[in-house]
Amino acid sequence: QVQLQQSGPGLVKPSQTLSLTCAISGDSVSSNSAAWNWIRLSSSRGLEWLGRTYYRSQWYNDYALSVKSRMTINADTSKNQVSLQLNSVTPEDTAVYYCAREYSAGPFRAWGQGTLVTVSS
Amino acid sequence: DNQMTQSPSSLSASVGDRVTITCRAGHTIRNYLNWYQHKPGKAPKLLIYAASSLQSGVPSRFSGSGSGTDFTLTISSLQPEDFATYYCHQSYNPPYTFGQGTRLEIK
């Protein structure tokens, strides 16, 4: 049973960097059948896919166009976790952020508990 | 991006009703369509994957159909615990996209 445990600050100041981690248990971040996604939920935009990282002999990343210039997703194999960094945040980045494991053909069966991140001074 | 258009955006129904939610993709996604249920304070829950496959543990009153660009989620007989927001999600090609959601409310 895959479990995802998120951590990170709930309050970030405008123009600063939002950083979250997702610790994985019951699976390997380097699994050849998994991809590790970040998704956010806001009242204004609903669910929004942000990006993913996955390992297929090397590491790959995909990002949503709306955040591509500001976002980095990394995997840490020593800690078996993935991280999200979103630079230059604005109040529009206020949302609940989730990590999720993608299975083959794309469904997200396992989710983190969610982290409410508020961007405010 | 492959835009997903979900309708209706909200729906009022009674316990025992049959309800249908539709989702249309801007471009074909074959059967790479998933449905989630979301309740406040919880993570979204996968209901249907690959357009019509029922996720393990999900009640059989939930069903999905469609392929290409047009998809539906049907709840055959609404139960009190089904009042929530539902989202479709295309996983054909990144960037993945979600529908804007359907809020299912008690009439």
HADDOCK unambig.tbl for C-alpha pairs under 7 A between the chains (distance, minus, plus):
assign (segid A and resid 46 and name CA) (segid B and resid 100 and name CA) 5.79 0.50 0.50
assign (segid A and resid 46 and name CA) (segid B and resid 101 and name CA) 6.75 0.50 0.50
assign (segid A and resid 47 and name CA) (segid B and resid 98 and name CA) 6.27 0.50 0.50
assign (segid A and resid 48 and name CA) (segid B and resid 97 and name CA) 6.87 0.50 0.50
assign (segid A and resid 48 and name CA) (segid B and resid 98 and name CA) 6.54 0.50 0.50
assign (segid A and resid 49 and name CA) (segid B and resid 96 and name CA) 6.13 0.50 0.50
assign (segid A and resid 49 and name CA) (segid B and resid 97 and name CA) 6.16 0.50 0.50
assign (segid A and resid 62 and name CA) (segid B and resid 94 and name CA) 6.85 0.50 0.50
assign (segid A and resid 63 and name CA) (segid B and resid 95 and name CA) 6.54 0.50 0.50
assign (segid A and resid 64 and name CA) (segid B and resid 95 and name CA) 5.39 0.50 0.50
assign (segid A and resid 105 and name CA) (segid B and resid 32 and name CA) 6.55 0.50 0.50
assign (segid A and resid 105 and name CA) (segid B and resid 91 and name CA) 6.57 0.50 0.50
assign (segid A and resid 106 and name CA) (segid B and resid 91 and name CA) 4.86 0.50 0.50
assign (segid A and resid 107 and name CA) (segid B and resid 34 and name CA) 6.19 0.50 0.50
assign (segid A and resid 107 and name CA) (segid B and resid 49 and name CA) 6.05 0.50 0.50
assign (segid A and resid 107 and name CA) (segid B and resid 91 and name CA) 6.97 0.50 0.50
assign (segid A and resid 108 and name CA) (segid B and resid 46 and name CA) 6.75 0.50 0.50
assign (segid A and resid 109 and name CA) (segid B and resid 46 and name CA) 5.84 0.50 0.50
assign (segid A and resid 111 and name CA) (segid B and resid 43 and name CA) 6.38 0.50 0.50
assign (segid A and resid 113 and name CA) (segid B and resid 42 and name CA) 6.93 0.50 0.50
assign (segid A and resid 113 and name CA) (segid B and resid 43 and name CA) 5.94 0.50 0.50
assign (segid A and resid 114 and name CA) (segid B and resid 43 and name CA) 6.49 0.50 0.50
